[in-house]
Every structure is written in structure tokens, then in C-alpha cells.
Amino acid sequence: MKFIVSSSYLLKQISAINGVITTNPVVPILENFLFEISDGKLTVTASDLQTSMITELEVEAKENGSIAVPSKILLDTLKNLPEQPITFDIDEASYSIEINSDNGKYKLSGENATDFPKVPTVADGSSVNISSEVLGHAISNTILATSNDELRPAMTGVFLNLSDTNTTFVATDGHRLIRYRRVDIASDSGASMIIPRKALTLLNSTLPSENTNVSVEYNVSNAFFRFDGVQMVCRLIDERFPDYENVIPAGNDNEMTIDRAELLGSLKRIAIYANKTTHQVRLKITGSELVVSSEDLDFSNEANERLSCDHNGADIEIGFNGKFLIEMLANVSSKQVTMKLSEPNKAGLLVPVEQAENEDLLMLVMPVMLSNYSA
């Protein structure tokens, strides 16, 4: 089997899917890319059994065939080659691969393509189309609230609920919850699924910068994403997602509206002085003044800053994990945000004041019990 391809074109395509490959895979062959040639088209597959990514390239080839190619050595070679046509000469009997460039020859050992696990197909599934821009926003807004706790697998992914009126993306780690809803995406079939964090991270990094259509097919066990010659199929998390609607408080009528960048900057500075275990920062709202403070008793560190805000409700003092607030605020583009509070021991809501016409973003964060020091 022999084919010719541009070195930079091949590098670009396989770099996009290389993130799937893990350093110590369950099956050693998964350290390879699967190369398959059919009718002048090269299909490259990378997989970790849970998630597979596939890309297609046009190449010059007279015959069909397949081989598993070691991913690391191939990527390292291509990264250090200038742009030029390169020829792959593959002996399918001995699985040896020879790459010829303008002035070099590189030999490496491949593996039998039949040993590479079969990528699942989505049979008897439903589908929905989402623009890459919307999908990217949804992933970026929610993925930061996913959990790392493998004992609660449902929380390690993003819950996607499709209805005939809207589509909702939700993530929670038990300490915070983010709900991102779009009314411009709907599906008559109605479905819900939990997509693993790794798959969404890979998908988000692969989505093209220019807005394009992403076709999403799904059944009970897998979701299949397709766009611009790239395909990704991932196994869904087969668990029950927490009843998030019951967690979102309805009576948080103590509202503070503040400049997002000012609050974010203040929190970044104040968090430096917070306890490194709890990351606790204290928000004390009195009239139209917000005092942001923190203290680390172990090292006698403390800091506070005063900010102006619009406040509607009784004075309140409440503690939060500063790291969580910083991550949430950094992920919002709105000029102003509103914090909706009720009691110092009840969840607070963070909502962007300016939102796009078709979107609804709501962020919930649980409070941290205040230690007895005065700001």
C-alpha cells in the first residue's frame, strides 16, 4: 500500500484528534492511529475505547488498505518536517512503514489494523443540528462545574436535555451548578444524556473558529458528532443525573448588581490571602457598598476591598469559595452580573445582566460557613 500526502495537511488533521490517545491505554494498540485508505481517501481514527475521533483526508493512492501507525513517533516526525509532499510505503505483510520526504527516509513499525477496536456506530438514533458557535458556548459555560469524583460518575459529565421547546446543558459538582439553556435549539424526539467531560473538552478544542453546522446523532449508549470532515463518537455516562431544577432556589430576592470586571479583579486579589484549603472569601453587602475580604488565620494573612454596587434587599454577610466565583465570573462576557441571595447558609445565584436573545445562563454556588472574624 502506498500513498502521497502533504506533511502539514496530515499533521493538522491528526493533531486535531490526537488528544483522544492516552499514554497508558487499556489496550496497547490504542497508542496508534488507525490508517484506512479507500478510493483515494485516508481515514484516520484515534480511540481510547470510550471516545473515538475520526478525520478524513484526500490523498494520492492507487490501492486500498489499512494499518495501525504509532501516534507519537509519527506526530514528532511531522512536526519537524517542513511543508512538502511525503510518501508512505507500507508493507501490509510485515506491517513496516517507510516515510519518504524530499531528502529523508524514515522507517517505523506499525501493527495489524484488524487488532484496532471497532468504532461504534449510532444505529436507531435521533439527530439534532447545532451551530459550532452555540455548542462551543454551551461547553465552555458548563464544563468548569463538572466533578472529578469518580464515585459519582453522573457528575463527571455534562447533562444535555433536548425538548421540543429548548435545549438545556447542566453541570454540577455538588458545590456549584451551571445551567445553560438555548431556546433556538429544539428536538421533537426529546432526549436526555450525560456526555463525559473528556469528550466535550476534545470536541471544544476541535470545533472550527468559523461558525459551522454540527450534526449530533445519539442513541441510548453513544453520541456522534460530525462537522468539517471530523467525527467524534463517545460512550454516554449511563447514570441518573441529579434533579437539578429542585436545587435552584426560587426566593432569592436579595439582589446585588455589580460590574463583573471590578468584582473579578477584586476577588483575584483577595483570594491570594484566603485559606488555601477552603478558599473562603466573605462578601458583606451594606446598602450600596460591597466589602470583599478574606483571612488565613494560620499565616496571619488578611485583605479587604470596598466596591460600589446596586443593592436591593436587606444587608447580608455571606461566604463563598473564592476560586469558584473567580472561575464563574471569568467565564461570563456580560459587563455586569447580578448576585441573587437569601440567607448566609443558602445557595446564591449568579446571573449575567446582558445575555444573548436566545440564551439563558444561570450559575448557582453553595456558601461556605463563615468563620468568626470581622472584616
Buried (B, 14 or more C-beta within 10 A) or exposed (E): BBBEBBBBBBBEBBBBBBBBBBEEBEEEBBBBBBBBBEEEBBBBBBBBBBBBBBBBBEBEBEEEBBBBBBBEBBBEBBEEBEEEEBBBBBEBEEBBBBBBBEEEEBEBEBBEBEEBBEBBEBEEBBEBEBBBBBBBBBBEBBBBBBBEEEEBBBBBBBBBBBBEEBBBBBBBBEBBBBBBBBEEBBBEEEBBBBBBBBBBBBBBEBBBEEEEEBEBBBBEEBBBBBBBEBBBBBBBBEBEBBEBEEBEBEEBEBBBBBBBEBBBBBBBEBBEBBBEEBBBBBBBBEEEEBBBBBBBEEEEBBBBBEBEBEBEBEEBBBBBBBBBBBBBBEBBEBEBBBBBBBBBEEBBBBBBBEBBEEBBBBBBBBBBEBEEEEB
